[in-house]
Amino acid sequence: MRRILIDDSIRAIAEEYKIQLEKGQGNYNSPRKKLNALKNDPRLDAKQKMYVELIIDKWDELILLEPPFNGMISEFERIYTSDEVSTMKINSNSQNGGIEFYKKVVDAMRYDYVQETIYKDIVKKLGIRTCVYCNAQYAFSYSLGNDNFINYEIDHWMPKSKYPYLCTSFFNLQPSCPKCNKMKSKRDDMLPFCLFTNNAEDLNPFEFSVDNGSCALFLATNDKEKLRISFKAKDKQLMENMNNLFHITTQYQAHKDIVEELVWKQKIYNHTILDIYRDSFESLGFRKSDFNRFILSNYDMAEDILKRPLSKMMQDIAKQLGIIR
């Protein structure tokens, strides 16, 4: 729902991630070691070996590659197209029909180590707790039988089944809820937004609002079903992709009770009452953002949108209604 600007602090996290992936812990088989073993697998044909050799040659660059990845994708597609990679088998003469080539690449790239060991700490450093696509659900889950283990669902902006060489690229990994991850799956024909950008003007591609006419109907009838929540994007195609993949507009109509409470707050918290509360907060040493968070019952700063579900919608509509400023 909000992008992260790639700056020196984010690049430093990416560099740390690369070091952890390269060195590992204990008796660790590094990606380079596993990729070399895969390259020497006699079941691979000449073009498959060439594909793996290119990954080995580009590994350092691949891990820290910044979006949109077009130049790198072009290099690999000179060997195989993404569609060919997703369906290709090795050892196809075997009784079980062969092994999927991309899965062997993903295994050699050590995506398992990223998912199970590295990524949860990286996500914490990035300040992400919610699904980057819908912002309606948390992106983390708990492991059965281990109350202390929290892990994150990871989606690949460019799917690993078609672009396995990007499966551990730092800027291709996007925390998501299981629902959005499943709905996107292997699709690359209509991509959702990329979490990372080099352009500060692209940080907020989406906007929520509540229809003013529907607010009047709600106040006249006290029926929250009259409220209409709007979801828009600067890029029309991006908005269509987000709706087609994740049904954002439809999904958010289920949160009318939250908007109902925001309309209540607009009517109850007039400027006089807000000024009284604000003075009380300041006397206790709290910041303006703390006061807004108290009023909103969610984070009020754009940079905190990925910390709590529904924060994007609540911030946008609260500003529209004049509750926070």
C-alpha positions in Angstrom: 0.0 0.0 0.0 3.0 2.3 0.4 6.4 2.0 -1.1 9.8 2.1 0.6 12.4 4.5 -0.8 15.7 2.9 -1.6 18.2 5.0 0.2 21.6 4.4 1.9 19.9 2.9 5.1 17.8 0.4 3.0 20.9 -0.5 0.9 22.8 -1.1 4.2 20.1 -3.6 5.2 20.3 -5.2 1.8 24.1 -5.6 2.1 23.7 -7.2 5.6 21.1 -9.6 4.1 23.6 -10.5 1.3 26.4 -11.3 3.8 24.1 -13.5 5.9 22.9 -15.3 2.8 26.5 -15.8 1.6 28.0 -17.0 4.9 25.2 -18.6 6.7 25.7 -20.4 10.1 27.4 -23.6 11.1 27.8 -26.3 8.5 26.2 -24.2 5.7 26.1 -24.9 2.0 26.3 -21.5 0.4 24.4 -20.5 -2.7 27.7 -20.4 -4.7 28.5 -24.0 -3.6 25.0 -25.3 -4.4 24.9 -23.5 -7.7 28.2 -25.0 -8.8 27.0 -28.4 -7.8 23.8 -27.9 -9.9 25.9 -26.7 -12.9 27.8 -29.9 -12.7 24.7 -32.1 -12.4 25.0 -34.5 -15.4 21.2 -34.4 -15.9 21.3 -30.8 -17.0 21.5 -30.1 -20.8 23.9 -27.6 -22.3 21.5 -24.6 -22.2 20.4 -25.4 -18.6 24.1 -25.4 -17.6 24.5 -22.1 -19.4 21.6 -20.6 -17.5 23.0 -21.7 -14.1 26.5 -20.4 -15.1 24.9 -17.0 -15.8 23.4 -17.0 -12.3 26.8 -17.8 -10.8 28.4 -15.1 -12.8 25.8 -12.5 -11.8 25.1 -13.7 -8.2 26.5 -10.6 -6.4 24.6 -8.3 -8.7 21.4 -10.4 -8.5 21.1 -10.3 -4.7 21.3 -6.5 -4.6 19.6 -5.8 -7.9 17.2 -2.8 -7.7 13.8 -2.8 -9.6 12.5 -2.9 -12.2 15.1 -5.7 -13.2 14.4 -5.3 -16.9 18.1 -5.4 -18.1 18.9 -8.5 -16.1 15.7 -10.3 -17.2 16.7 -9.6 -20.8 20.0 -11.3 -20.3 18.4 -14.5 -19.0 15.7 -14.5 -21.6 18.3 -14.8 -24.3 18.7 -18.3 -23.0 15.2 -19.2 -21.9 12.0 -17.2 -21.8 10.2 -17.0 -18.4 7.4 -19.3 -19.6 9.9 -21.9 -20.8 11.6 -21.8 -17.4 8.4 -22.3 -15.5 7.5 -25.6 -17.4 11.0 -27.0 -18.0 12.0 -30.3 -16.6 15.4 -32.0 -16.1 15.9 -35.7 -16.4 12.6 -35.9 -18.3 13.3 -39.5 -19.3 12.8 -40.7 -15.7 9.6 -42.6 -14.7 8.3 -39.7 -12.6 8.4 -37.3 -15.6 11.4 -35.3 -14.5 12.3 -32.7 -12.0 11.2 -29.1 -12.4 14.2 -27.0 -13.4 13.2 -23.8 -11.6 12.8 -25.6 -8.3 16.4 -26.9 -8.5 17.5 -23.3 -9.1 15.5 -22.0 -6.2 16.9 -24.7 -4.0 20.5 -23.9 -5.1 19.9 -20.2 -4.5 19.1 -21.1 -0.8 15.7 -19.5 -0.7 14.9 -22.0 2.1 17.5 -20.3 4.3 16.1 -16.9 3.5 12.6 -17.9 4.4 13.4 -19.9 7.5 16.3 -18.0 9.0 17.1 -14.6 7.6 14.0 -12.8 6.5 12.1 -12.4 9.7 14.9 -10.1 11.1 15.1 -8.2 7.9 11.4 -7.5 7.9 11.7 -6.1 11.4 14.4 -3.8 10.4 12.3 -2.6 7.5 9.4 -1.9 9.9 6.9 -4.1 8.1 4.2 -6.0 9.9 1.3 -6.0 7.4 0.7 -7.3 3.9 2.3 -4.8 1.5 -0.5 -5.5 -1.0 -3.8 -5.2 0.9 -2.7 -3.6 4.3 -5.8 -5.4 5.7 -3.9 -8.4 7.3 -0.7 -9.0 9.1 2.0 -10.7 7.1 3.5 -12.8 9.9 2.5 -16.2 11.2 3.3 -18.4 14.1 4.9 -21.8 13.7 2.9 -24.7 15.2 4.5 -26.2 18.2 6.9 -23.3 18.8 5.4 -20.3 20.6 8.6 -18.3 20.2 8.9 -18.6 16.4 7.4 -15.9 14.2 7.9 -16.1 10.4 6.7 -14.0 7.5 4.9 -15.0 4.3 7.0 -13.9 1.3 5.8 -13.1 -2.1 8.0 -12.5 -5.1 7.1 -9.4 -7.1 8.6 -11.3 -10.1 7.5 -14.9 -9.4 10.2 -17.4 -8.6 8.7 -20.0 -10.9 9.5 -17.8 -14.0 12.4 -15.9 -12.7 14.2 -18.3 -10.3 17.4 -16.3 -10.4 15.5 -13.5 -8.7 14.1 -15.7 -5.9 16.6 -14.3 -3.3 17.0 -10.9 -4.7 16.5 -8.5 -1.8 14.3 -6.0 -3.6 12.1 -8.8 -5.2 10.9 -10.1 -1.8 7.6 -8.6 -0.5 5.9 -9.6 2.8 2.3 -10.5 2.2 -0.6 -12.2 3.9 -1.3 -15.8 2.8 -4.5 -14.7 1.0 -2.7 -12.1 -1.3 0.2 -14.4 -1.8 -2.0 -17.2 -3.0 -4.1 -14.9 -5.2 -1.1 -13.5 -7.0 0.7 -16.9 -7.2 2.7 -17.2 -10.4 1.1 -14.2 -12.2 3.3 -11.8 -14.0 0.9 -10.7 -16.6 -0.6 -8.0 -14.4 1.9 -7.1 -11.7 0.9 -5.4 -8.4 3.0 -2.5 -7.2 6.6 -3.1 -6.3 7.4 -2.4 -2.7 10.7 -0.6 -3.4 11.3 2.6 -5.5 14.1 5.0 -6.2 11.7 7.8 -6.8 10.4 9.7 -3.7 7.4 10.9 -5.7 6.2 7.3 -6.1 6.0 6.4 -2.4 2.2 6.8 -2.2 0.6 5.3 -5.3 -2.9 4.7 -3.8 -5.5 6.7 -2.0 -8.7 5.8 -0.1 -11.6 8.1 0.5 -15.3 8.0 1.5 -17.9 9.3 -0.8 -19.3 12.5 0.7 -22.8 11.8 -0.5 -22.7 8.4 1.2 -21.6 10.1 4.5 -24.8 12.3 4.3 -26.9 9.2 3.7 -25.3 7.4 6.6 -25.9 10.3 9.0 -29.5 10.5 7.9 -30.2 6.8 8.3 -27.5 5.6 10.8 -27.0 2.7 8.4 -23.3 2.1 7.7 -24.1 0.1 4.6 -24.8 3.5 2.9 -21.1 4.3 3.2 -19.0 3.9 0.0 -15.3 3.5 0.3 -13.3 4.5 -2.8 -9.9 3.1 -3.8 -7.9 5.0 -6.5 -4.4 5.1 -7.9 -2.4 7.6 -9.9 -1.7 4.8 -12.4 -4.9 3.5 -13.8 -3.4 0.2 -14.9 -1.8 -0.4 -11.5 -5.2 0.2 -9.8 -6.8 -2.3 -12.2 -4.1 -4.9 -11.4 -4.5 -4.5 -7.7 -8.3 -4.9 -8.0 -8.1 -7.8 -10.4 -5.5 -9.6 -8.3 -6.6 -8.7 -4.7 -10.1 -7.2 -5.1 -9.0 -4.2 -3.0 -12.1 -2.1 -3.7 -14.5 -5.0 -2.9 -12.4 -6.2 0.1 -12.5 -2.7 1.8 -16.3 -2.5 1.6 -16.1 -5.0 4.5 -14.5 -2.4 6.7 -17.4 0.1 6.7 -17.6 -0.1 10.5 -14.1 1.4 10.8 -15.2 4.3 8.5 -18.4 4.6 10.5 -16.3 5.2 13.6 -14.2 7.8 11.8 -17.4 9.7 10.8 -18.5 9.6 14.5 -15.2 11.0 15.5 -15.5 13.8 13.0 -18.9 14.8 14.6 -17.9 14.3 18.2 -14.3 15.7 18.2 -14.8 19.3 17.3 -11.8 21.7 17.3 -12.5 22.8 20.9 -12.4 19.2 22.2 -9.4 18.3 20.1 -7.5 21.3 21.4 -8.3 20.3 25.0 -7.1 16.8 24.4 -4.0 18.0 22.6 -3.0 20.3 25.4 -3.4 17.4 27.9 -1.2 15.2 25.8 1.5 17.9 25.5 1.5 18.4 29.2 2.3 14.7 29.6 5.2 15.0 27.2 3.6 13.2 24.3 4.2 14.2 20.7 1.7 15.4 18.1 1.9 12.0 16.4 1.0 10.3 19.7 -2.1 12.4 20.0 -3.2 11.7 16.4 -2.6 8.0 17.0 -4.8 8.2 20.1 -7.6 9.9 18.2 -7.2 7.7 15.1 -6.7 4.4 17.0 -4.0 3.7 14.5 -0.7 5.1 13.2 -1.0 8.6 11.7 2.3 8.9 9.8 2.6 7.7 6.2 5.9 6.0 6.9 4.2 3.8 9.5 1.5 2.5 7.2 3.0 -1.0 7.0 3.0 -1.4 10.8 -0.7 -2.0 11.4 -3.6 -3.3 9.3 -6.0 -0.7 7.7 -3.7 2.2 8.5 -3.6 3.5 4.9 -7.4 3.7 4.7 -7.8 5.2 8.1 -5.1 7.8 7.6 -6.5 8.9 4.2 -10.1 9.1 5.4 -9.2 10.8 8.7 -7.4 13.5 6.7 -10.3 13.8 4.3 -12.7 14.3 7.3 -10.3 16.7 9.1 -9.8 14.4 12.1 -6.0 14.6 11.9 -4.0 17.3 10.3 
